[in-house]
Amino acid sequence: MSGKEILSLDEFATAPRRQRVVTNEPPVRRDAVPTREARDTPELVAGEIQEKGETSSKASKALRQMKRARMKGASHFVNVNLDRETKRRLKLASFNMDTSMQAIMEKAIRQFLDANGY
């Protein structure tokens, strides 16, 4: 086929579109079977939905509080800009002492703060 030929949409086979049914009912899980009481009393269903919303908001509030409590004892990070030679020396020291560079930095900072009365 050359570049000048133009194909129309009618030349392609397409599947028919699925018709959508519009309802005002909330979506129902297919594996859930409503009880007779739930089918008979829509007010009960609305009450259950409201209770579920309150429960989830209480749960999210409790989760936030738990995260805050955990963050009180959490580490806080400080970035340090080192020149190549100092970084190389720190890396060599951590390798020779079989410890992490972070542990060396923490110890050095504590020692400096203690020596200067902070």
DSSP file (Angstrom, degrees, kcal/mol; ACC not computed):
  #  RESIDUE AA STRUCTURE BP1 BP2  ACC     N-H-->O    O-->H-N    N-H-->O    O-->H-N    TCO  KAPPA ALPHA  PHI   PSI    X-CA   Y-CA   Z-CA
    1    1 A M              0   0    0      0, 0.0     2,-0.1     0, 0.0     0, 0.0   0.000 360.0 360.0 360.0 132.3    0.0    0.0    0.0
    2    2 A S    >   -     0   0    0      1,-0.1     3,-0.9     0, 0.0     0, 0.0  -0.381 360.0-109.2 -85.3 166.9    1.5    3.3   -0.9
    3    3 A G  T 3  S+     0   0    0      1,-0.2    -1,-0.1    -2,-0.1     0, 0.0   0.660 112.5  63.3 -70.3 -16.5    1.5    6.4    1.3
    4    4 A K  T 3  S+     0   0    0      2,-0.1    -1,-0.2     0, 0.0     2,-0.2   0.707  79.9  95.0 -84.0 -19.8   -1.1    8.2   -0.8
    5    5 A E    <   -     0   0    0     -3,-0.9     2,-0.5     1,-0.0     0, 0.0  -0.519  62.5-154.0 -75.3 138.7   -3.9    5.7   -0.3
    6    6 A I        -     0   0    0     -2,-0.2     2,-0.3     0, 0.0    -2,-0.1  -0.946   2.3-148.3-116.3 131.5   -6.3    6.6    2.5
    7    7 A L        -     0   0    0     -2,-0.5     2,-0.2     2,-0.0     5,-0.0  -0.758  10.9-141.7 -97.4 143.6   -8.3    4.0    4.4
    8    8 A S    >   -     0   0    0     -2,-0.3     3,-1.2     1,-0.1     4,-0.2  -0.620  23.9-113.7 -98.5 163.7  -11.7    4.8    5.8
    9    9 A L  G >  S+     0   0    0      1,-0.3     3,-1.4    -2,-0.2    -1,-0.1   0.766 111.8  68.3 -66.7 -24.8  -13.1    3.6    9.2
   10   10 A D  G 3  S+     0   0    0      1,-0.3    -1,-0.3     3,-0.0     4,-0.1   0.717  89.5  64.5 -68.1 -19.4  -15.7    1.5    7.4
   11   11 A E  G <  S+     0   0    0     -3,-1.2     2,-0.4     2,-0.1    -1,-0.3   0.597  91.4  77.1 -80.5 -10.4  -12.9   -0.8    6.1
   12   12 A F  S <  S-     0   0    0     -3,-1.4     2,-0.5    -4,-0.2     0, 0.0  -0.820  81.7-126.0-103.6 140.6  -12.0   -1.9    9.6
   13   13 A A        -     0   0    0     -2,-0.4     2,-0.3     0, 0.0    -2,-0.1  -0.719  33.8-178.9 -83.4 126.7  -14.0   -4.5   11.6
   14   14 A T        -     0   0    0     -2,-0.5     3,-0.1    -4,-0.1     0, 0.0  -0.940  26.7-117.7-126.5 149.7  -15.0   -3.1   15.0
   15   15 A A        -     0   0    0     -2,-0.3     2,-0.1     1,-0.1     3,-0.1  -0.559  39.3-102.0 -81.2 148.2  -16.9   -4.7   17.9
   16   16 A P        -     0   0    0      0, 0.0     2,-0.1     0, 0.0    -1,-0.1  -0.397  41.9-104.1 -68.6 149.3  -20.3   -3.1   18.9
   17   17 A R        -     0   0    0      1,-0.1     2,-0.3    -2,-0.1    -3,-0.0  -0.454  32.6-113.3 -74.5 145.4  -20.2   -1.0   22.0
   18   18 A R        -     0   0    0     -2,-0.1     2,-0.3    -3,-0.1    -1,-0.1  -0.619  30.4-121.8 -78.9 134.8  -21.6   -2.4   25.2
   19   19 A Q        -     0   0    0     -2,-0.3     2,-0.4     1,-0.0    -1,-0.1  -0.607  23.3-140.6 -78.8 133.5  -24.7   -0.5   26.3
   20   20 A R        -     0   0    0     -2,-0.3     2,-0.6     2,-0.0    -1,-0.0  -0.777   5.0-143.3 -96.4 139.0  -24.5    0.9   29.8
   21   21 A V        -     0   0    0     -2,-0.4     2,-0.6     2,-0.0    -2,-0.0  -0.896  12.7-146.9-101.8 123.9  -27.4    0.8   32.2
   22   22 A V        +     0   0    0     -2,-0.6     2,-0.3     2,-0.0    -2,-0.0  -0.810  27.2 165.0 -95.5 122.6  -27.8    3.9   34.4
   23   23 A T        -     0   0    0     -2,-0.6    -2,-0.0     2,-0.2     0, 0.0  -0.906  41.3-137.9-131.6 161.2  -29.1    3.3   37.9
   24   24 A N  S    S+     0   0    0     -2,-0.3    -1,-0.0     2,-0.1    -2,-0.0   0.371  73.6 105.4 -96.6   2.6  -29.3    5.3   41.1
   25   25 A E  S    S-     0   0    0      1,-0.1    -2,-0.2     3,-0.0     3,-0.1  -0.556  78.4-109.0 -83.5 147.4  -28.4    2.2   43.2
   26   26 A P        -     0   0    0      0, 0.0    -1,-0.1     0, 0.0    -2,-0.1  -0.403  47.6 -88.0 -69.5 153.9  -24.9    1.9   44.7
   27   27 A P        -     0   0    0      0, 0.0     2,-0.4     0, 0.0     0, 0.0  -0.356  43.1-143.8 -64.4 143.2  -22.7   -0.8   43.1
   28   28 A V        -     0   0    0     -3,-0.1     2,-0.2    -2,-0.0    -3,-0.0  -0.905  15.7-116.6-112.6 134.0  -23.1   -4.2   44.7
   29   29 A R    >   -     0   0    0     -2,-0.4     3,-0.6     1,-0.1     0, 0.0  -0.474  20.3-138.7 -66.0 139.2  -20.3   -6.7   45.2
   30   30 A R  T 3  S+     0   0    0      1,-0.2    -1,-0.1    -2,-0.2    -2,-0.0   0.804 100.6  50.4 -72.6 -28.7  -21.0   -9.8   43.2
   31   31 A D  T 3  S+     0   0    0      2,-0.0     2,-0.4    -3,-0.0    -1,-0.2   0.579  94.9  87.1 -86.7  -7.9  -19.8  -12.1   45.9
   32   32 A A    <   -     0   0    0     -3,-0.6    -4,-0.0     0, 0.0     0, 0.0  -0.780  61.9-159.2 -94.7 132.8  -22.0  -10.5   48.6
   33   33 A V        -     0   0    0     -2,-0.4    -3,-0.1    -5,-0.0    -2,-0.0  -0.946  19.4-131.0-110.3 117.4  -25.5  -11.7   49.1
   34   34 A P        -     0   0    0      0, 0.0     2,-0.1     0, 0.0     0, 0.0  -0.360  22.4-119.1 -68.5 146.6  -27.8   -9.2   50.8
   35   35 A T     >  -     0   0    0      1,-0.1     4,-1.9    -2,-0.0     5,-0.2  -0.300  26.3-105.9 -77.5 168.6  -29.8  -10.4   53.7
   36   36 A R  H  > S+     0   0    0      1,-0.2     4,-1.9     2,-0.2     5,-0.1   0.891 120.9  52.0 -63.4 -39.2  -33.6  -10.3   53.7
   37   37 A E  H  > S+     0   0    0      1,-0.2     4,-2.2     2,-0.2    -1,-0.2   0.902 108.4  50.4 -65.3 -40.2  -33.6   -7.4   56.2
   38   38 A A  H  4 S+     0   0    0      1,-0.2     7,-0.2     2,-0.2    -1,-0.2   0.854 111.7  48.3 -67.1 -34.4  -31.2   -5.4   54.1
   39   39 A R  H  < S+     0   0    0     -4,-1.9    -1,-0.2     1,-0.2    -2,-0.2   0.850 115.2  45.2 -72.3 -32.8  -33.3   -5.8   51.0
   40   40 A D  H  < S+     0   0    0     -4,-1.9    -2,-0.2     1,-0.2    -1,-0.2   0.805 114.2  45.8 -82.7 -29.7  -36.5   -4.9   52.8
   41   41 A T     X  +     0   0    0     -4,-2.2     4,-1.2     1,-0.1     3,-0.5  -0.857  52.8 178.5-122.1  98.8  -35.2   -1.8   54.7
   42   42 A P  H  > S+     0   0    0      0, 0.0     4,-1.9     0, 0.0    -1,-0.1   0.768  83.6  64.2 -67.6 -23.3  -33.1    0.7   52.7
   43   43 A E  H  > S+     0   0    0      1,-0.2     4,-2.2     2,-0.2     5,-0.1   0.880  99.2  53.5 -65.9 -36.3  -32.9    3.0   55.8
   44   44 A L  H  > S+     0   0    0     -3,-0.5     4,-2.3     1,-0.2    -1,-0.2   0.903 107.2  50.9 -63.5 -41.6  -30.9    0.2   57.5
   45   45 A V  H  X S+     0   0    0     -4,-1.2     4,-2.1    -7,-0.2    -1,-0.2   0.913 109.5  50.0 -63.1 -42.7  -28.5    0.1   54.7
   46   46 A A  H  X S+     0   0    0     -4,-1.9     4,-2.1     1,-0.2    -1,-0.2   0.887 110.3  51.0 -63.4 -38.8  -27.9    3.9   54.8
   47   47 A G  H  X S+     0   0    0     -4,-2.2     4,-2.5     2,-0.2    -1,-0.2   0.891 108.9  50.8 -65.0 -39.7  -27.3    3.6   58.5
   48   48 A E  H  X S+     0   0    0     -4,-2.3     4,-2.3     2,-0.2    -2,-0.2   0.891 109.7  50.6 -64.6 -38.9  -24.7    0.9   58.0
   49   49 A I  H  X S+     0   0    0     -4,-2.1     4,-2.1     2,-0.2    -2,-0.2   0.907 110.8  49.0 -65.4 -41.0  -23.0    3.0   55.4
   50   50 A Q  H  X S+     0   0    0     -4,-2.1     4,-2.2     2,-0.2    -2,-0.2   0.916 111.7  48.7 -65.3 -43.0  -22.9    6.0   57.8
   51   51 A E  H  X S+     0   0    0     -4,-2.5     4,-2.5     1,-0.2    -1,-0.2   0.895 109.9  52.3 -62.7 -39.8  -21.5    3.8   60.7
   52   52 A K  H  X S+     0   0    0     -4,-2.3     4,-2.4     1,-0.2    -1,-0.2   0.896 108.8  50.4 -63.7 -40.0  -18.9    2.4   58.3
   53   53 A G  H  X S+     0   0    0     -4,-2.1     4,-2.0     2,-0.2    -1,-0.2   0.900 111.2  48.1 -64.1 -41.4  -17.8    6.0   57.4
   54   54 A E  H  X S+     0   0    0     -4,-2.2     4,-2.2     2,-0.2    -2,-0.2   0.898 111.8  50.4 -65.0 -40.4  -17.6    7.0   61.1
   55   55 A T  H  X S+     0   0    0     -4,-2.5     4,-2.4     1,-0.2    -2,-0.2   0.911 110.5  48.5 -64.4 -42.8  -15.6    3.8   61.8
   56   56 A S  H  X S+     0   0    0     -4,-2.4     4,-2.4     1,-0.2    -1,-0.2   0.869 110.9  50.4 -68.7 -34.3  -13.1    4.5   59.0
   57   57 A S  H  X S+     0   0    0     -4,-2.0     4,-2.0     2,-0.2    -1,-0.2   0.888 111.5  48.8 -69.7 -36.2  -12.7    8.1   60.0
   58   58 A K  H  X S+     0   0    0     -4,-2.2     4,-2.4     2,-0.2    -2,-0.2   0.901 112.0  49.8 -65.3 -39.8  -11.9    7.0   63.6
   59   59 A A  H  X S+     0   0    0     -4,-2.4     4,-2.2     1,-0.2    -2,-0.2   0.903 110.6  48.3 -66.6 -40.8   -9.5    4.4   62.2
   60   60 A S  H  X S+     0   0    0     -4,-2.4     4,-2.2     2,-0.2    -1,-0.2   0.880 111.4  50.9 -68.2 -35.8   -7.7    7.0   60.1
   61   61 A K  H  X S+     0   0    0     -4,-2.0     4,-2.2     2,-0.2    -2,-0.2   0.912 110.9  48.5 -65.6 -42.1   -7.5    9.4   63.1
   62   62 A A  H  X S+     0   0    0     -4,-2.4     4,-2.2     1,-0.2    -2,-0.2   0.880 110.1  52.2 -64.6 -37.8   -6.0    6.6   65.2
   63   63 A L  H  X S+     0   0    0     -4,-2.2     4,-2.2     2,-0.2    -2,-0.2   0.913 109.0  49.5 -64.9 -42.8   -3.5    5.7   62.5
   64   64 A R  H  X S+     0   0    0     -4,-2.2     4,-2.3     2,-0.2    -2,-0.2   0.913 111.4  49.3 -61.3 -42.9   -2.4    9.4   62.3
   65   65 A Q  H  X S+     0   0    0     -4,-2.2     4,-2.3     1,-0.2    -1,-0.2   0.888 110.1  51.0 -64.1 -38.8   -2.0    9.5   66.1
   66   66 A M  H  X S+     0   0    0     -4,-2.2     4,-2.0     2,-0.2    -1,-0.2   0.901 109.9  49.7 -65.4 -40.3    0.0    6.3   66.0
   67   67 A K  H  X S+     0   0    0     -4,-2.2     4,-2.0     2,-0.2    -2,-0.2   0.901 110.4  50.4 -65.1 -40.8    2.3    7.7   63.3
   68   68 A R  H  X S+     0   0    0     -4,-2.3     4,-1.0     1,-0.2    -2,-0.2   0.921 110.2  49.7 -61.5 -44.2    2.9   10.9   65.3
   69   69 A A  H  X S+     0   0    0     -4,-2.3     4,-0.6     1,-0.2     3,-0.4   0.881 111.5  49.0 -63.3 -37.8    3.8    8.9   68.4
   70   70 A R  H >< S+     0   0    0     -4,-2.0     3,-0.7     1,-0.2    -1,-0.2   0.858 106.8  56.1 -69.5 -34.7    6.2    6.8   66.4
   71   71 A M  H >< S+     0   0    0     -4,-2.0     3,-0.9     1,-0.2    -1,-0.2   0.698  90.2  74.7 -72.1 -18.6    7.8    9.9   64.9
   72   72 A K  H 3< S+     0   0    0     -4,-1.0    -1,-0.2    -3,-0.4    -2,-0.2   0.879 107.4  32.6 -61.8 -36.6    8.6   11.4   68.3
   73   73 A G  T << S+     0   0    0     -3,-0.7    -1,-0.3    -4,-0.6    -2,-0.2   0.320  99.5 115.4 -99.2   7.3   11.4    8.9   68.8
   74   74 A A  S <  S-     0   0    0     -3,-0.9     2,-0.1    -4,-0.2    -3,-0.1  -0.297  70.8-100.2 -78.8 161.6   12.4    8.8   65.1
   75   75 A S        -     0   0    0     -2,-0.0     2,-0.4     1,-0.0    -1,-0.1  -0.466  27.2-147.6 -77.0 150.0   15.6    9.9   63.6
   76   76 A H        -     0   0    0     -2,-0.1     2,-0.3     2,-0.0    -1,-0.0  -0.968  18.2-129.8-119.2 139.2   16.0   13.2   61.9
   77   77 A F        -     0   0    0     -2,-0.4     2,-0.4     2,-0.0     0, 0.0  -0.631  17.7-169.4 -97.5 145.8   18.4   13.6   59.0
   78   78 A V        -     0   0    0     -2,-0.3     2,-0.4     2,-0.0    -2,-0.0  -0.999  16.7-141.1-129.3 128.4   21.0   16.2   58.4
   79   79 A N        -     0   0    0     -2,-0.4     2,-0.5     2,-0.0    -2,-0.0  -0.744  15.8-164.3 -90.8 137.1   22.8   16.5   55.1
   80   80 A V        -     0   0    0     -2,-0.4     2,-0.7     2,-0.0    -2,-0.0  -0.983  13.1-143.3-124.5 128.3   26.5   17.2   55.2
   81   81 A N        -     0   0    0     -2,-0.5     2,-0.3     0, 0.0    -2,-0.0  -0.818  27.6-177.3 -91.9 113.1   28.5   18.4   52.2
   82   82 A L        -     0   0    0     -2,-0.7     2,-0.1     2,-0.0    -2,-0.0  -0.827  25.1-121.3-111.8 148.1   31.9   16.8   52.3
   83   83 A D     >  -     0   0    0     -2,-0.3     4,-2.3     1,-0.1     5,-0.2  -0.392  38.2-101.3 -77.4 168.0   34.9   17.3   50.0
   84   84 A R  H  > S+     0   0    0      1,-0.2     4,-2.6     2,-0.2     5,-0.2   0.890 119.4  51.2 -60.0 -43.1   36.2   14.2   48.2
   85   85 A E  H  > S+     0   0    0      2,-0.2     4,-2.4     1,-0.2    -1,-0.2   0.914 111.7  46.4 -63.9 -43.9   39.2   13.8   50.5
   86   86 A T  H  > S+     0   0    0      2,-0.2     4,-2.4     1,-0.2    -1,-0.2   0.906 113.2  49.5 -66.2 -40.8   37.1   13.9   53.7
   87   87 A K  H  X S+     0   0    0     -4,-2.3     4,-2.4     2,-0.2    -2,-0.2   0.901 110.9  50.2 -63.5 -40.4   34.5   11.5   52.2
   88   88 A R  H  X S+     0   0    0     -4,-2.6     4,-2.4    -5,-0.2    -2,-0.2   0.921 111.5  48.1 -64.1 -43.7   37.3    9.1   51.2
   89   89 A R  H  X S+     0   0    0     -4,-2.4     4,-2.5     2,-0.2    -2,-0.2   0.891 112.0  49.7 -63.6 -40.5   38.8    9.2   54.7
   90   90 A L  H  X S+     0   0    0     -4,-2.4     4,-2.4     2,-0.2    -2,-0.2   0.906 111.6  48.3 -64.2 -42.3   35.4    8.7   56.3
   91   91 A K  H  X S+     0   0    0     -4,-2.4     4,-1.9     2,-0.2    -2,-0.2   0.904 112.6  48.3 -65.8 -41.6   34.7    5.7   54.0
   92   92 A L  H  X S+     0   0    0     -4,-2.4     4,-2.7     2,-0.2    -2,-0.2   0.906 111.7  50.1 -65.1 -42.1   38.1    4.2   54.8
   93   93 A A  H  X S+     0   0    0     -4,-2.5     4,-2.5     1,-0.2    -2,-0.2   0.907 110.0  50.1 -63.4 -41.9   37.6    4.7   58.5
   94   94 A S  H  <>S+     0   0    0     -4,-2.4     5,-2.2     2,-0.2     4,-0.5   0.870 112.6  47.7 -65.7 -35.0   34.2    3.0   58.4
   95   95 A F  H ><5S+     0   0    0     -4,-1.9     3,-0.6     3,-0.2    -2,-0.2   0.939 114.5  44.9 -69.3 -46.6   35.7    0.1   56.5
   96   96 A N  H 3<5S+     0   0    0     -4,-2.7    -2,-0.2     1,-0.2    -1,-0.2   0.857 117.7  43.6 -66.8 -35.7   38.6   -0.3   58.9
   97   97 A M  T 3<5S-     0   0    0     -4,-2.5    -1,-0.2    -5,-0.2    -2,-0.2   0.488 106.5-128.1 -87.6  -3.2   36.5    0.0   62.0
   98   98 A D  T < 5S+     0   0    0     -3,-0.6     2,-0.3    -4,-0.5    -3,-0.2   0.923  71.8 108.9  54.3  49.6   33.8   -2.3   60.5
   99   99 A T  S   <S-     0   0    0     -5,-2.2    -1,-0.2    -6,-0.2     2,-0.2  -0.870  73.0 -88.0-141.2 173.2   31.0    0.3   61.2
  100  100 A S     >  -     0   0    0     -2,-0.3     4,-1.6     1,-0.1     5,-0.1  -0.497  26.1-123.9 -87.1 157.2   28.9    2.6   59.2
  101  101 A M  H  > S+     0   0    0      1,-0.2     4,-2.4     2,-0.2     5,-0.2   0.857 113.3  58.1 -63.3 -34.6   29.8    6.1   58.1
  102  102 A Q  H  > S+     0   0    0      1,-0.2     4,-2.7     2,-0.2    -1,-0.2   0.905 103.2  51.3 -63.1 -42.2   26.6    7.3   59.8
  103  103 A A  H  > S+     0   0    0      1,-0.2     4,-2.3     2,-0.2    -1,-0.2   0.896 110.4  49.1 -63.5 -39.4   27.6    5.8   63.1
  104  104 A I  H  X S+     0   0    0     -4,-1.6     4,-2.5     2,-0.2    -1,-0.2   0.924 112.0  48.4 -64.3 -43.9   31.0    7.6   62.9
  105  105 A M  H  X S+     0   0    0     -4,-2.4     4,-2.4     2,-0.2    -2,-0.2   0.913 111.4  49.9 -63.7 -42.9   29.3   10.9   62.0
  106  106 A E  H  X S+     0   0    0     -4,-2.7     4,-2.4     1,-0.2    -1,-0.2   0.921 112.4  47.2 -61.7 -43.8   26.8   10.6   64.9
  107  107 A K  H  X S+     0   0    0     -4,-2.3     4,-2.5     1,-0.2    -1,-0.2   0.904 112.3  49.8 -64.9 -41.0   29.6    9.9   67.4
  108  108 A A  H  X S+     0   0    0     -4,-2.5     4,-2.2     2,-0.2    -2,-0.2   0.894 111.7  48.4 -65.7 -39.7   31.6   12.8   66.1
  109  109 A I  H  X S+     0   0    0     -4,-2.4     4,-2.6     2,-0.2    -2,-0.2   0.921 112.5  48.1 -66.8 -43.9   28.7   15.2   66.3
  110  110 A R  H  X S+     0   0    0     -4,-2.4     4,-2.7     1,-0.2     5,-0.2   0.918 111.9  50.1 -61.6 -43.4   27.8   14.0   69.9
  111  111 A Q  H  X S+     0   0    0     -4,-2.5     4,-2.3     1,-0.2    -1,-0.2   0.910 111.7  48.1 -62.7 -42.4   31.5   14.4   70.9
  112  112 A F  H  X S+     0   0    0     -4,-2.2     4,-1.6     2,-0.2    -2,-0.2   0.924 113.1  47.4 -63.4 -45.5   31.6   17.9   69.5
  113  113 A L  H  <>S+     0   0    0     -4,-2.6     5,-3.0     1,-0.2     4,-0.2   0.896 113.5  47.9 -64.9 -40.1   28.4   19.0   71.2
  114  114 A D  H ><5S+     0   0    0     -4,-2.7     3,-1.1     1,-0.2    -1,-0.2   0.903 110.3  52.0 -66.4 -40.4   29.5   17.5   74.5
  115  115 A A  H 3<5S+     0   0    0     -4,-2.3    -1,-0.2     1,-0.3    -2,-0.2   0.820 113.0  45.1 -66.3 -30.1   32.9   19.2   74.3
  116  116 A N  T 3<5S-     0   0    0     -4,-1.6    -1,-0.3    -5,-0.2    -2,-0.2   0.307 117.4-110.0 -99.0   8.7   31.3   22.6   73.7
  117  117 A G  T < 5       0   0    0     -3,-1.1    -3,-0.2    -4,-0.2    -2,-0.1   0.784 360.0 360.0  75.3  29.9   28.6   22.2   76.4
  118  118 A Y      <       0   0    0     -5,-3.0    -4,-0.2    -6,-0.2    -5,-0.1   0.427 360.0 360.0-101.1 360.0   25.5   21.8   74.2
